Amino acid sequence: MSEPEVIKFMGIAKNIKKCLLDKDMKISDLASLLDTDVKALSVKLSRDSLNYKSIENIANALDCDIRLVDKKTNTVY
């Protein structure tokens, strides 16, 4: 079984890091919630290279939603 394709979600790592700050959490706290290696998570965030499933898992761990927003109308989907 092959690895899922990594799709660049522009700036998603920046949003995740901001969420961590807002929740007074560190990357190590998130890694613990995800039961993953801190270094591996840190590298993924620094490269902004997360697949959708990883983003979904992170959002769930942070008790957040993933939203699609229309750039012209700001409509949230």
C-alpha positions, -999 to +999 in steps of 0.1 A: +000+000+000+015+033-010+017+065+010-011+090+005-002+119-018+010+150+000-009+180-011+004+214-002-022+233+018-006+267+016+001+280+051-017+252+070+013+247+092+012+284+101-024+281+111-017+250+132+012+268+150-011+297+157-037+274+171-011+258+193-001+292+206-038+302+212-043+270+232-010+274+251+004+242+236+037+231+222+044+208+192+054+182+218+019+184+233+003+179+199+027+150+191+017+133+223-020+137+214-013+122+180+009+095+194+036+105+170+073+114+171+079+151+180+107+155+155+087+139+126+058+163+133+081+193+137+097+185+103+063+181+086+052+215+101+084+232+091+081+219+055+044+226+055+040+191+040+010+175+054-015+152+037-052+157+042-055+128+067-027+143+088-045+177+088-077+160+097-060+142+126-044+174+138-076+193+137-094+165+157-066+165+183-069+203+186-107+202+187-109+223+155-127+221+122-113+222+087-130+247+065-130+256+029-136+293+024-145+310-009-118+337-015-141+361-033-171+359-010-156+347+022-183+320+023-173+292+046-180+257+033 
